[in-house]
Amino acid sequence: MRAMLRTVNRVLIGVVGLVLVVLGGSVLAVGLGAPSPSWWIHDDRHDVLLSDSERTHWKDSGWWWPVVIAVLAVLLLLVLWWLTAVLRRRRLAEVLVDTGDGAGALLRGRALQSVLARETSELDGVSDARVQLTGRRTAPEARVKLRLEPHVDPATALHQLTTEALAHARNSAGLASLPAEVRMRAVKHGEQRVS
């Protein structure tokens, strides 16, 4: 679901950006006096966007306004869906911890994030770790960004992360699972002169 949402985000932003650049660039070029292309809706820099005849052309058709309203309503629903999907990916404020008595307790998401980041930073060869919790409070997910020292094998670092830091966080919060998306980068050290 997250990968699909990320793809939809990128495609939607790319299409909107391309349309805005083409339309905005064309309007700017025609407005500055460049000859308008044959496919463009304006003839010259003094032309209006919609003439009186274009604005009133479909006025007497019974289907026109319901179609316009339906298209705008669908666009509004799509934009609202996209906004809620983007906003839901923010940090998780709290995690529901199973206390075993059926009541449960709430754990601050930032507290779990900081403990997980601190424990991950202490793993062998990890120079820096950043953790973000997403998902629902009953089913959190972790996004972990690691900066590894050059001598560390990424597979070993990933194994240590899953068997130590993530396992401790999962067990301490009483979670059935704690899925994680892990991104690793190597630390680049500058050249040093040895004398």
C-alpha positions as CSV (number, residue, x, y, z in Angstrom):
1,M,0.0,0.0,0.0
2,R,2.8,2.4,0.9
3,A,4.7,1.7,-2.3
4,M,1.5,2.3,-4.3
5,L,0.8,5.5,-2.5
6,R,4.4,6.7,-3.1
7,T,4.1,5.9,-6.8
8,V,0.7,7.7,-7.1
9,N,2.2,10.7,-5.3
10,R,5.1,10.9,-7.7
11,V,3.1,10.4,-10.8
12,L,0.4,12.9,-9.7
13,I,3.0,15.5,-8.8
14,G,4.9,15.0,-12.0
15,V,1.8,15.2,-14.2
16,V,0.5,18.4,-12.4
17,G,4.0,19.9,-12.6
18,L,4.3,19.1,-16.3
19,V,0.9,20.6,-17.1
20,L,1.6,23.7,-15.1
21,V,5.0,24.2,-16.7
22,V,3.6,23.8,-20.3
23,L,0.6,26.0,-19.7
24,G,2.4,28.6,-17.7
25,G,5.3,28.7,-20.1
26,S,2.9,29.1,-23.1
27,V,0.9,31.8,-21.4
28,L,4.1,33.6,-20.5
29,A,5.6,33.3,-24.0
30,V,2.4,34.5,-25.7
31,G,2.0,37.3,-23.1
32,L,5.5,38.5,-23.9
33,G,4.7,38.7,-27.6
34,A,5.9,35.4,-28.9
35,P,3.9,34.0,-31.8
36,S,1.2,31.6,-30.4
37,P,1.4,28.0,-31.6
38,S,-1.4,26.7,-33.8
39,W,-2.8,24.5,-31.0
40,W,-2.9,27.3,-28.4
41,I,-6.2,28.8,-27.3
42,H,-5.0,32.4,-27.5
43,D,-4.3,34.3,-30.7
44,D,-2.2,37.2,-29.2
45,R,-1.3,38.9,-26.0
46,H,-4.6,40.8,-25.8
47,D,-6.8,37.8,-26.2
48,V,-9.1,36.6,-23.3
49,L,-9.2,33.1,-21.9
50,L,-12.9,32.6,-22.7
51,S,-14.9,34.8,-25.0
52,D,-18.6,35.5,-24.4
53,S,-19.6,33.0,-27.0
54,E,-17.4,30.3,-25.5
55,R,-18.7,30.9,-22.0
56,T,-22.4,30.7,-23.1
57,H,-22.1,28.0,-25.7
58,W,-23.3,25.1,-23.5
59,K,-25.6,27.2,-21.3
60,D,-28.8,25.9,-22.8
61,S,-27.8,22.2,-22.8
62,G,-29.3,20.3,-19.9
63,W,-26.4,18.0,-19.4
64,W,-23.6,20.6,-19.2
65,W,-23.9,21.8,-15.6
66,P,-24.5,18.3,-14.0
67,V,-21.4,17.0,-15.9
68,V,-19.3,20.0,-14.8
69,I,-20.4,19.6,-11.1
70,A,-19.8,15.8,-11.2
71,V,-16.3,16.2,-12.6
72,L,-15.4,18.8,-10.1
73,A,-16.9,16.7,-7.3
74,V,-14.8,13.7,-8.4
75,L,-11.7,15.9,-8.6
76,L,-12.4,17.2,-5.1
77,L,-12.8,13.7,-3.7
78,L,-9.5,12.6,-5.3
79,V,-7.7,15.6,-3.9
80,L,-9.1,15.0,-0.4
81,W,-8.2,11.3,-0.6
82,W,-4.7,12.2,-1.6
83,L,-4.3,14.7,1.2
84,T,-5.6,12.4,3.9
85,A,-3.3,9.6,2.6
86,V,-0.3,11.9,2.7
87,L,-1.1,13.3,6.2
88,R,-1.7,9.8,7.6
89,R,1.9,8.9,6.8
90,R,3.2,11.3,9.5
91,R,4.7,10.2,12.7
92,L,2.8,8.0,15.0
93,A,1.8,9.8,18.2
94,E,1.2,6.8,20.4
95,V,1.4,3.0,20.4
96,L,-1.1,0.8,22.2
97,V,0.8,-1.6,24.5
98,D,-0.9,-4.9,25.4
99,T,-0.6,-5.1,29.2
100,G,-2.1,-8.5,29.4
101,D,-5.1,-7.5,31.5
102,G,-7.3,-6.5,28.6
103,A,-7.0,-2.8,29.3
104,G,-3.8,-1.8,27.5
105,A,-1.6,1.3,27.9
106,L,-0.5,4.1,25.6
107,L,3.2,4.6,24.9
108,R,4.3,7.8,23.3
109,G,5.5,7.2,19.8
110,R,8.5,9.6,20.2
111,A,9.6,7.7,23.3
112,L,9.7,4.4,21.4
113,Q,11.4,6.1,18.4
114,S,14.1,7.6,20.5
115,V,14.9,4.3,22.4
116,L,14.9,2.4,19.1
117,A,17.2,5.0,17.5
118,R,19.6,5.0,20.5
119,E,19.8,1.2,20.6
120,T,20.3,1.1,16.8
121,S,23.1,3.7,17.0
122,E,24.9,1.5,19.5
123,L,25.1,-1.4,17.0
124,D,28.6,-2.2,15.7
125,G,29.5,-0.1,12.7
126,V,26.4,2.2,12.8
127,S,27.5,5.8,12.9
128,D,24.0,7.3,12.9
129,A,20.4,6.0,13.1
130,R,17.1,7.8,12.6
131,V,13.8,6.1,13.3
132,Q,10.2,7.2,12.4
133,L,7.1,5.3,13.5
134,T,4.2,5.3,11.1
135,G,1.0,3.2,10.7
136,R,-1.7,2.8,13.3
137,R,-1.3,2.7,17.0
138,T,-2.3,-1.0,17.1
139,A,0.0,-1.9,14.2
140,P,3.0,0.5,14.1
141,E,5.6,0.3,11.4
142,A,9.2,1.7,11.6
143,R,11.2,3.5,9.0
144,V,14.9,3.3,9.9
145,K,17.7,5.2,8.2
146,L,21.2,3.9,9.0
147,R,24.6,5.4,8.2
148,L,27.1,2.7,8.2
149,E,30.9,2.8,8.6
150,P,32.7,1.6,5.4
151,H,33.9,-1.6,7.0
152,V,30.4,-2.9,7.9
153,D,28.7,-5.5,5.8
154,P,25.1,-4.3,5.2
155,A,23.6,-7.8,5.7
156,T,25.3,-8.1,9.1
157,A,24.0,-4.6,10.1
158,L,20.5,-5.6,9.0
159,H,20.6,-8.9,10.9
160,Q,21.7,-7.1,14.1
161,L,19.0,-4.5,13.7
162,T,16.2,-7.1,13.2
163,T,17.4,-9.5,15.9
164,E,18.4,-6.9,18.5
165,A,17.0,-3.4,18.3
166,L,13.7,-4.1,16.5
167,A,13.1,-7.3,18.5
168,H,13.6,-5.5,21.8
169,A,11.2,-2.7,20.7
170,R,8.6,-5.2,19.6
171,N,8.9,-7.3,22.8
172,S,8.9,-4.3,25.1
173,A,5.8,-2.8,23.5
174,G,4.0,-6.2,23.4
175,L,3.5,-6.0,19.6
176,A,2.9,-9.1,17.5
177,S,5.1,-7.6,14.8
178,L,7.0,-4.5,14.0
179,P,7.6,-4.3,10.2
180,A,10.4,-2.0,9.2
181,E,11.6,-0.3,6.1
182,V,15.4,0.1,6.4
183,R,17.5,2.4,4.3
184,M,21.3,2.2,4.6
185,R,24.0,4.6,3.4
186,A,27.7,4.4,3.9
187,V,29.5,7.2,5.7
188,K,32.0,8.9,3.4
189,H,35.2,10.0,5.0
190,G,37.4,12.6,3.4
191,E,40.9,11.8,2.4
192,Q,43.5,12.2,5.1
193,R,47.2,12.8,4.5
194,V,49.5,10.5,6.4
195,S,53.0,11.8,7.1
